[in-house]
Amino acid sequence: MRGIPTLLAIALAGFTMSANAEVLRCKGQIIEQGDSRVRVLEHCGEPEVDEGARWYYRKANDVMTVLHFEADKVTFIEDERI
């Protein structure tokens, strides 16, 4: 029975972590690593939150997709529960 609380704790921790989304779909187009800010704006519009190096787009009621930028290119995409 010692393993059950540990497994439960690990499972609950997974709900608070972000997940690598790898791509974002906007208006039938796929946004992925290496895409420019201009391409993202063309297909996804303005982000809900713009923190400069990170743009946030609402994917579902409790999930935001975060695009990380370096030198105006997408370097990482993740989903974050809010």
N, C-alpha and C positions, 0 to 999 in steps of 0.2 A: 504493500500500500504506500510505501515511501515514494514510489515513482509517480504516482498520480498527481500529487501537488506540484511536483517539478514539471511534469508535462503540461499541466494547466497553466502554470506561470509562463512557460515558453509560448504556449498558444496565445495567451492574452497579450504578451509582449509583441507578437506578430501583428496585432491590430493597430499598434501605435507606430510601427515602423513604416517608412516609405518604401515603395517598391519601384524597381526599374521598369518603366513603361516601354522603353525603346522607341516607340513611335507615338505620334498624335495624329488623329484623323480630323480633318477640317474640310467641310464642303466637298467630300469625296476625294480629297488629296491627302497624301501621307507626308507628314513632317517627320524628319529623322535627323540623326546626328549629321553635321556638316552643312545642313541647310542654313541659309542666311536669314537675318532678321526681316529683310524685305520680303522674302518668300513666305515667312510665317505671317507677316502682316497681310499679304495679298490673300492668303487662304483662310486665315483664322481671325483676322481683324485685330483690333486692339485687345491686349490682355486685360483681364479683370483686375489684376494687380501687376504693376510694373516696378520692380526693385532694381532696375538697371541690368545687372548680370543675371537676374532671374525674372521670368515672366510666368504668371499663373493664369491658367485657363480652367474654368469649371467643367468637369467631365460628368459629374452626377451631383446629386444634392450634397453628398458628404465627401466627395473626392475632387481634388484639384490636380491637374497635370502641370508640373513645373518644368519649364524649359530653362536650362542653364546655358549661358552664352559666354564665349570668350572670343574677342576680336570679331564681333558681329556674326559668329557662327554658333549653331547649336552644338554643345559638347556633351550634354547629358539630358535625358528626359526621365522624369520619375512621377509617380502618382503619390499624392499625399492625402491622407484622411484628415478632415477638418472637424 
